[in-house]
Amino acid sequence: MTALIQTLDTADGAFTLLVDAEQRVLASGWTADHEEIIARLAPAHRPAEIAGGRRMPHPPSAPTTRATCTRSTGCPCGSTAPPSSRPDGMRSAASPQGGP
């Protein structure tokens, strides 16, 4: 089986994924060090072949809208909704008040 290892640049830093041929995640973590990710697997579970993917840059930030805003009054998007109570800080666009 040939696996693919790829690093994504994110706002929080480099995030690397090791996935198998069926796109199942074998190992991942907040690092750009491929050896560190591979070492997370026991030697018996490491893929026979690993191909390196290209490094993916962090995409530009999406514009903030009222539906996705997590801040309250004073936000540049103009939202007056209270802060989100969801652990990830996102609001549900389906919610009538933009809440969780």
MINU-653109 format. One record per atom (N, C-alpha, C, CB): residue number from 1; residue in three letters; x negated, y, z negated. Coordinates in steps of 0.1 Angstrom, whole numbers, always signed. Glycine has a CB too. Layout:
! MINU-653109
REC pos code     u     v     w
REC NUM  ALA     X     Y     Z
...
END
This chain:
! MINU-653109
REC pos code     u     v     w
REC   1  MET    -8   -12    +0
REC   1  MET    +0    +0    +0
REC   1  MET    -9   +12    +0
REC   1  MET   +10    +0   -12
REC   2  THR    -6   +22    +9
REC   2  THR   -13   +35    +9
REC   2  THR    -4   +45    +2
REC   2  THR   -17   +39   +23
REC   3  ALA   -10   +51    -8
REC   3  ALA    -3   +62   -16
REC   3  ALA    -8   +75   -11
REC   3  ALA    -5   +60   -31
REC   4  LEU    -1   +86   -14
REC   4  LEU    -4   +99   -11
REC   4  LEU    -6  +107   -23
REC   4  LEU    +6  +106    -1
REC   5  ILE   -17  +115   -24
REC   5  ILE   -19  +124   -35
REC   5  ILE   -19  +138   -30
REC   5  ILE   -32  +121   -43
REC   6  GLN   -11  +147   -36
REC   6  GLN   -10  +161   -31
REC   6  GLN    -9  +170   -43
REC   6  GLN    +2  +162   -22
REC   7  THR   -15  +182   -41
REC   7  THR   -14  +192   -51
REC   7  THR    -6  +204   -46
REC   7  THR   -28  +197   -55
REC   8  LEU    +3  +208   -55
REC   8  LEU   +12  +220   -52
REC   8  LEU    +8  +231   -61
REC   8  LEU   +27  +216   -54
REC   9  ASP    +6  +243   -55
REC   9  ASP    +3  +255   -63
REC   9  ASP   +17  +260   -67
REC   9  ASP    -5  +266   -55
REC  10  THR   +18  +262   -80
REC  10  THR   +31  +267   -86
REC  10  THR   +28  +280   -94
REC  10  THR   +38  +257   -94
REC  11  ALA   +38  +287   -98
REC  11  ALA   +36  +299  -106
REC  11  ALA   +30  +295  -120
REC  11  ALA   +50  +305  -109
REC  12  ASP   +31  +282  -124
REC  12  ASP   +26  +278  -137
REC  12  ASP   +12  +271  -135
REC  12  ASP   +35  +269  -144
REC  13  GLY    +7  +270  -123
REC  13  GLY    -6  +264  -121
REC  13  GLY    -5  +252  -111
REC  13  GLY   -12  +259  -134
REC  14  ALA   -16  +245  -109
REC  14  ALA   -16  +234  -100
REC  14  ALA    -8  +222  -105
REC  14  ALA   -31  +230   -96
REC  15  PHE    +0  +216   -97
REC  15  PHE    +7  +204  -101
REC  15  PHE    +4  +193   -90
REC  15  PHE   +23  +206  -102
REC  16  THR    -1  +182   -95
REC  16  THR    -5  +171   -85
REC  16  THR    +4  +159   -87
REC  16  THR   -19  +167   -88
REC  17  LEU    +8  +153   -75
REC  17  LEU   +17  +141   -75
REC  17  LEU    +9  +130   -68
REC  17  LEU   +30  +144   -68
REC  18  LEU   +11  +118   -73
REC  18  LEU    +6  +106   -66
REC  18  LEU   +18   +98   -63
REC  18  LEU    -5   +98   -75
REC  19  VAL   +22   +96   -50
REC  19  VAL   +34   +89   -47
REC  19  VAL   +31   +77   -38
REC  19  VAL   +44   +98   -40
REC  20  ASP   +39   +67   -39
REC  20  ASP   +37   +55   -30
REC  20  ASP   +43   +57   -16
REC  20  ASP   +43   +43   -37
REC  21  ALA   +43   +47    -8
REC  21  ALA   +48   +48    +6
REC  21  ALA   +63   +50    +7
REC  21  ALA   +44   +35   +13
REC  22  GLU   +70   +47    -4
REC  22  GLU   +84   +50    -5
REC  22  GLU   +88   +63   -12
REC  22  GLU   +91   +38   -11
REC  23  GLN   +78   +71   -14
REC  23  GLN   +79   +84   -21
REC  23  GLN   +83   +83   -35
REC  23  GLN   +90   +92   -13
REC  24  ARG   +80   +72   -42
REC  24  ARG   +82   +71   -56
REC  24  ARG   +70   +76   -63
REC  24  ARG   +85   +56   -60
REC  25  VAL   +72   +84   -74
REC  25  VAL   +61   +90   -81
REC  25  VAL   +54   +79   -90
REC  25  VAL   +66  +102   -90
REC  26  LEU   +41   +78   -88
REC  26  LEU   +33   +68   -96
REC  26  LEU   +27   +75  -107
REC  26  LEU   +22   +62   -87
REC  27  ALA   +23   +88  -105
REC  27  ALA   +17   +96  -116
REC  27  ALA   +17  +110  -112
REC  27  ALA    +2   +91  -119
REC  28  SER   +17  +119  -121
REC  28  SER   +18  +134  -118
REC  28  SER   +13  +141  -130
REC  28  SER   +32  +138  -114
REC  29  GLY    +9  +154  -128
REC  29  GLY    +5  +162  -139
REC  29  GLY    +1  +176  -135
REC  29  GLY    -6  +156  -147
REC  30  TRP    +0  +185  -145
REC  30  TRP    -4  +199  -143
REC  30  TRP   -19  +200  -142
REC  30  TRP    +1  +208  -154
REC  31  THR   -25  +196  -131
REC  31  THR   -39  +196  -128
REC  31  THR   -41  +196  -113
REC  31  THR   -46  +185  -135
REC  32  ALA   -53  +200  -109
REC  32  ALA   -56  +199   -95
REC  32  ALA   -67  +188   -93
REC  32  ALA   -62  +212   -89
REC  33  ASP   -70  +181  -104
REC  33  ASP   -80  +171  -104
REC  33  ASP   -74  +157  -100
REC  33  ASP   -87  +170  -118
REC  34  HIS   -76  +153   -88
REC  34  HIS   -71  +140   -83
REC  34  HIS   -75  +128   -92
REC  34  HIS   -74  +138   -69
REC  35  GLU   -88  +128   -96
REC  35  GLU   -93  +117  -104
REC  35  GLU   -85  +116  -117
REC  35  GLU  -108  +119  -106
REC  36  GLU   -82  +127  -123
REC  36  GLU   -74  +127  -135
REC  36  GLU   -61  +121  -134
REC  36  GLU   -73  +142  -141
REC  37  ILE   -54  +124  -122
REC  37  ILE   -41  +118  -120
REC  37  ILE   -42  +103  -117
REC  37  ILE   -34  +125  -107
REC  38  ILE   -52   +99  -109
REC  38  ILE   -54   +85  -107
REC  38  ILE   -57   +77  -119
REC  38  ILE   -65   +83   -96
REC  39  ALA   -65   +83  -128
REC  39  ALA   -68   +77  -141
REC  39  ALA   -57   +74  -150
REC  39  ALA   -79   +85  -148
REC  40  ARG   -45   +81  -147
REC  40  ARG   -33   +78  -156
REC  40  ARG   -27   +65  -153
REC  40  ARG   -23   +89  -153
REC  41  LEU   -31   +59  -142
REC  41  LEU   -26   +45  -139
REC  41  LEU   -36   +35  -144
REC  41  LEU   -23   +43  -124
REC  42  ALA   -31   +24  -149
REC  42  ALA   -40   +13  -153
REC  42  ALA   -47    +8  -140
REC  42  ALA   -32    +1  -160
REC  43  PRO   -59    +3  -140
REC  43  PRO   -66    -1  -128
REC  43  PRO   -58   -11  -120
REC  43  PRO   -79    -7  -132
REC  44  ALA   -51   -20  -127
REC  44  ALA   -43   -30  -120
REC  44  ALA   -31   -24  -112
REC  44  ALA   -38   -41  -130
REC  45  HIS   -27   -12  -116
REC  45  HIS   -16    -6  -109
REC  45  HIS   -19    +5   -99
REC  45  HIS    -6    +0  -120
REC  46  ARG   -32    +7   -97
REC  46  ARG   -36   +18   -88
REC  46  ARG   -35   +13   -74
REC  46  ARG   -51   +22   -91
REC  47  PRO   -30   +22   -65
REC  47  PRO   -29   +18   -51
REC  47  PRO   -42   +14   -45
REC  47  PRO   -23   +29   -43
REC  48  ALA   -42    +5   -35
REC  48  ALA   -54    +0   -28
REC  48  ALA   -60   +12   -20
REC  48  ALA   -51   -12   -19
REC  49  GLU   -52   +20   -14
REC  49  GLU   -56   +31    -6
REC  49  GLU   -49   +44   -10
REC  49  GLU   -55   +29    +9
REC  50  ILE   -56   +55   -11
REC  50  ILE   -50   +68   -14
REC  50  ILE   -54   +78    -3
REC  50  ILE   -54   +73   -28
REC  51  ALA   -44   +84    +3
REC  51  ALA   -47   +94   +13
REC  51  ALA   -44  +108    +7
REC  51  ALA   -38   +92   +26
REC  52  GLY   -52  +117   +10
REC  52  GLY   -51  +131    +4
REC  52  GLY   -42  +139   +13
REC  52  GLY   -64  +138    +3
REC  53  GLY   -32  +145    +7
REC  53  GLY   -23  +155   +14
REC  53  GLY   -29  +169   +13
REC  53  GLY    -9  +154    +8
REC  54  ARG   -24  +178   +21
REC  54  ARG   -29  +191   +21
REC  54  ARG   -24  +199    +9
REC  54  ARG   -26  +199   +34
REC  55  ARG   -31  +208    +4
REC  55  ARG   -27  +216    -8
REC  55  ARG   -16  +225    -3
REC  55  ARG   -39  +224   -14
REC  56  MET    -5  +225   -11
REC  56  MET    +6  +234    -7
REC  56  MET    +6  +246   -16
REC  56  MET   +20  +226   -10
REC  57  PRO    +6  +258    -9
REC  57  PRO    +6  +271   -16
REC  57  PRO   +19  +274   -23
REC  57  PRO    +2  +282    -7
REC  58  HIS   +19  +282   -33
REC  58  HIS   +31  +286   -40
REC  58  HIS   +39  +295   -31
REC  58  HIS   +27  +294   -54
REC  59  PRO   +52  +291   -29
REC  59  PRO   +60  +300   -20
REC  59  PRO   +63  +313   -27
REC  59  PRO   +74  +293   -17
REC  60  PRO   +66  +323   -18
REC  60  PRO   +69  +336   -24
REC  60  PRO   +82  +335   -32
REC  60  PRO   +71  +347   -13
REC  61  SER   +83  +344   -42
REC  61  SER   +94  +344   -51
REC  61  SER  +107  +347   -44
REC  61  SER   +92  +353   -63
REC  62  ALA  +118  +340   -47
REC  62  ALA  +131  +342   -41
REC  62  ALA  +137  +355   -48
REC  62  ALA  +140  +330   -42
REC  63  PRO  +145  +362   -41
REC  63  PRO  +151  +374   -47
REC  63  PRO  +160  +370   -58
REC  63  PRO  +159  +382   -36
REC  64  THR  +161  +377   -69
REC  64  THR  +169  +374   -80
REC  64  THR  +183  +379   -76
REC  64  THR  +164  +381   -93
REC  65  THR  +193  +371   -79
REC  65  THR  +207  +374   -77
REC  65  THR  +215  +373   -90
REC  65  THR  +213  +365   -66
REC  66  ARG  +227  +378   -90
REC  66  ARG  +235  +377  -103
REC  66  ARG  +237  +363  -106
REC  66  ARG  +248  +385  -101
REC  67  ALA  +239  +354   -96
REC  67  ALA  +242  +340   -99
REC  67  ALA  +230  +333  -105
REC  67  ALA  +246  +333   -86
REC  68  THR  +217  +337  -103
REC  68  THR  +206  +330  -108
REC  68  THR  +199  +337  -119
REC  68  THR  +196  +327   -97
REC  69  CYS  +203  +349  -122
REC  69  CYS  +196  +357  -132
REC  69  CYS  +198  +351  -146
REC  69  CYS  +202  +372  -132
REC  70  THR  +187  +351  -154
REC  70  THR  +187  +346  -167
REC  70  THR  +186  +357  -178
REC  70  THR  +176  +336  -169
REC  71  ARG  +185  +369  -173
REC  71  ARG  +184  +380  -183
REC  71  ARG  +197  +387  -185
REC  71  ARG  +173  +390  -177
REC  72  SER  +197  +397  -194
REC  72  SER  +210  +404  -197
REC  72  SER  +209  +418  -192
REC  72  SER  +213  +403  -212
REC  73  THR  +217  +427  -198
REC  73  THR  +218  +441  -194
REC  73  THR  +204  +447  -192
REC  73  THR  +225  +449  -205
REC  74  GLY  +202  +454  -181
REC  74  GLY  +189  +460  -178
REC  74  GLY  +181  +453  -168
REC  74  GLY  +181  +461  -191
REC  75  CYS  +186  +441  -164
REC  75  CYS  +180  +433  -153
REC  75  CYS  +181  +441  -140
REC  75  CYS  +186  +419  -152
REC  76  PRO  +170  +440  -132
REC  76  PRO  +171  +446  -119
REC  76  PRO  +182  +442  -110
REC  76  PRO  +158  +444  -112
REC  77  CYS  +187  +430  -112
REC  77  CYS  +198  +425  -103
REC  77  CYS  +211  +431  -107
REC  77  CYS  +199  +410  -104
REC  78  GLY  +212  +438  -119
REC  78  GLY  +224  +444  -123
REC  78  GLY  +233  +436  -132
REC  78  GLY  +232  +449  -111
REC  79  SER  +229  +424  -135
REC  79  SER  +237  +415  -143
REC  79  SER  +239  +420  -157
REC  79  SER  +230  +401  -144
REC  80  THR  +251  +418  -162
REC  80  THR  +254  +422  -176
REC  80  THR  +258  +410  -184
REC  80  THR  +266  +432  -176
REC  81  ALA  +255  +398  -179
REC  81  ALA  +259  +385  -185
REC  81  ALA  +249  +383  -197
REC  81  ALA  +259  +374  -176
REC  82  PRO  +253  +376  -207
REC  82  PRO  +243  +373  -218
REC  82  PRO  +233  +363  -213
REC  82  PRO  +251  +367  -230
REC  83  PRO  +221  +362  -220
REC  83  PRO  +211  +352  -215
REC  83  PRO  +217  +338  -215
REC  83  PRO  +199  +353  -225
REC  84  SER  +211  +330  -206
REC  84  SER  +215  +316  -205
REC  84  SER  +211  +308  -217
REC  84  SER  +209  +310  -192
REC  85  SER  +220  +298  -221
REC  85  SER  +217  +289  -232
REC  85  SER  +211  +276  -227
REC  85  SER  +229  +287  -240
REC  86  ARG  +210  +274  -214
REC  86  ARG  +204  +262  -208
REC  86  ARG  +189  +262  -211
REC  86  ARG  +206  +261  -193
REC  87  PRO  +183  +250  -214
REC  87  PRO  +169  +249  -217
REC  87  PRO  +160  +254  -206
REC  87  PRO  +166  +235  -221
REC  88  ASP  +165  +252  -193
REC  88  ASP  +156  +256  -182
REC  88  ASP  +158  +271  -179
REC  88  ASP  +159  +247  -170
REC  89  GLY  +167  +278  -186
REC  89  GLY  +169  +292  -183
REC  89  GLY  +178  +295  -171
REC  89  GLY  +156  +299  -182
REC  90  MET  +182  +286  -164
REC  90  MET  +190  +288  -152
REC  90  MET  +205  +289  -155
REC  90  MET  +187  +278  -141
REC  91  ARG  +212  +296  -147
REC  91  ARG  +226  +297  -148
REC  91  ARG  +233  +289  -137
REC  91  ARG  +231  +312  -147
REC  92  SER  +244  +284  -140
REC  92  SER  +252  +276  -130
REC  92  SER  +259  +286  -121
REC  92  SER  +262  +266  -137
REC  93  ALA  +257  +285  -108
REC  93  ALA  +264  +293   -99
REC  93  ALA  +279  +290   -98
REC  93  ALA  +258  +292   -85
REC  94  ALA  +283  +278  -102
REC  94  ALA  +297  +274  -102
REC  94  ALA  +304  +279  -114
REC  94  ALA  +298  +259  -102
REC  95  SER  +298  +283  -124
REC  95  SER  +304  +289  -136
REC  95  SER  +310  +302  -133
REC  95  SER  +294  +289  -148
REC  96  PRO  +323  +305  -138
REC  96  PRO  +329  +318  -135
REC  96  PRO  +321  +330  -140
REC  96  PRO  +343  +318  -140
REC  97  GLN  +314  +328  -151
REC  97  GLN  +306  +339  -157
REC  97  GLN  +292  +337  -155
REC  97  GLN  +309  +340  -172
REC  98  GLY  +288  +327  -146
REC  98  GLY  +274  +325  -144
REC  98  GLY  +267  +318  -155
REC  98  GLY  +267  +337  -141
REC  99  GLY  +275  +312  -164
REC  99  GLY  +269  +306  -176
REC  99  GLY  +266  +291  -174
REC  99  GLY  +278  +307  -188
REC 100  PRO  +261  +284  -184
REC 100  PRO  +258  +270  -183
REC 100  PRO  +270  +261  -181
REC 100  PRO  +250  +266  -194
END
